[in-house]
């Protein structure tokens, strides 16, 4: 390869991008998503009445674990030494939704967008898992990159 960002070699075979010639830089990414829940689930989560335990606490840990394991799940992602990872939640009671936000930081040669997206996804799936005995009609949606900083492509903001 000639330093191009390409996941295919000259024969069309899938390959991991070679980042060996790149200088490490500070990179951050934030992603978010929502899970739509019933009033009963919202009340159980806010009142800490879910039989499986602290839903948001467990979902936070699941999101952090997912961030650290992204390269094991997404085939072309590089293993990264994560500098910081935070999972936060906003209860949007009027909308019947719980928003998860994942922020990831690294000093490295490649970005952390996939890690942030993976963290949000795992956090939302964990909420589903912990609350499915109450109501299985939850909907996970709107998972997207909110912003990213650093790297060759510069800053990105979802509009």
NORJOBEL-V632516 format. One record per backbone hydrogen bond with DSSP energy under -0.5 kcal/mol. NH is the residue of the N-H (numbers start at 1). CO is the residue of the C=O. Records with the same first field share a line. If there is no record, write none. Layout:
BEGIN
NH->CO + CO
END
This chain:
BEGIN
6->4
9->13
12->9
15->7
19->17
22->19
25->108
27->106
28->149
29->104
30->147
31->102
32->144
33->100
34->141
35->98
36->139
37->96
42->38
43->39
44->40
45->41
46->42
47->43
48->45
49->44
50->44
53->50
55->53
58->54
59->55
60->56
61->57
62->58
63->59
64->60
65->61
66->62
67->63
68->64
69->65 + 66
70->67
72->69
73->69 + 70
74->70
75->73
77->74
82->80
83->105
84->105
86->103
88->101
90->99
92->90 + 97
93->91
95->92
96->92 + 93
97->92
98->35
99->90
100->33
101->88
102->31
103->86
104->29
105->84
106->27
107->81
108->25 + 106
116->112
117->113
118->114
119->115
120->116
121->117
122->118
123->119
124->120
125->121
126->122
127->123
128->124
129->125
130->126
131->127
132->128
134->131
135->131
139->36
141->34
144->32 + 142
146->30
147->30
148->156
149->28
154->151
156->148
158->146
END
